[in-house]
Amino acid sequence: MVNSYTRIEEFAEGQLLLVNKPYNWTSFDVVGKIRNAFKPLKLKVGHAGTLDPLASGLLIICTGKMTKQIDTFQAQEKEYTGTMVLGETTPSYDMETDADQKFDISHITEQEIKDASKQFIGDIQQYPPAHSAIKVDGERLYEKARRGEEVELRLRNVTINEFEITGIALPEVNFRVVCSKGTYIRSLVNDFGKALNNGAYLSNLRRTRSGDYKIDNAFEVMQIVDIIRELKMIKD
């Protein structure tokens, strides 16, 4: 893990960086910002587990030889906190696109909301959102979706270990989810709305943990960039 005693050469040997991905940044934006900070040094930099642009929170960044372990970090259990909005759906299952359907939520009770979450705990199947980074024939699904093309979605097996409703202030519902890799929280929220014979979309999402690594120990992107720049100056 990086600290004030880390030498710039150690990044090539392999470092694990815990970064708080900002809202509206892609995971690749974070990788690019950190990779550019190393210039003119040419260093491998990669991330373990993509976060959507509209999500924030823990992003694990690997440098140098540590990039060989990305698949291992990516496979770890994840924890998220978030907010869903009941009574509407969007094509992207989040706020990237405008609402396409609206539903009456006046009859939905808090108990029904809490009961609905229980049916998702365990091994489940879900369709990924059409607006996702999954590649089909070498192209991201979201690229096809944004052109209005029909995309074939395939069911995925995922595991939900915990799905806790942490607050209800309709139409908003706050939640916490602990899940396996590959879980789309947007799809979980969309399916949750269907379970209530209603609709729902994701309005806020934050990854708080990946394996044993927690957001509490993460750096801001520019903190990491400043540390790298300072270490380069010391070396020079």
Buried (B, 14 or more C-beta within 10 A) or exposed (E): EBEEEBEBEBBBEBBBBBBBBBEEBBBBBBBEBBBEBBEEBEBBBBBBBBBBBBBBBBBBBBBBEBBEBBEEBBBBBBBBBBBBBBBBBBBBBBBBBEBEEEBEBEEBEEEEBEEBBEEBBEEBEBBBBBBBBBEEEEEBBBBBBBEEEEBEBEEBEBBBEEBEBEEBEBBEBBBBBBBBBBBBBBBBBBBBBEBBEBBBBBBBBBBBBBBEBEBEEBBEBEEBBEBBEEBBEEEE
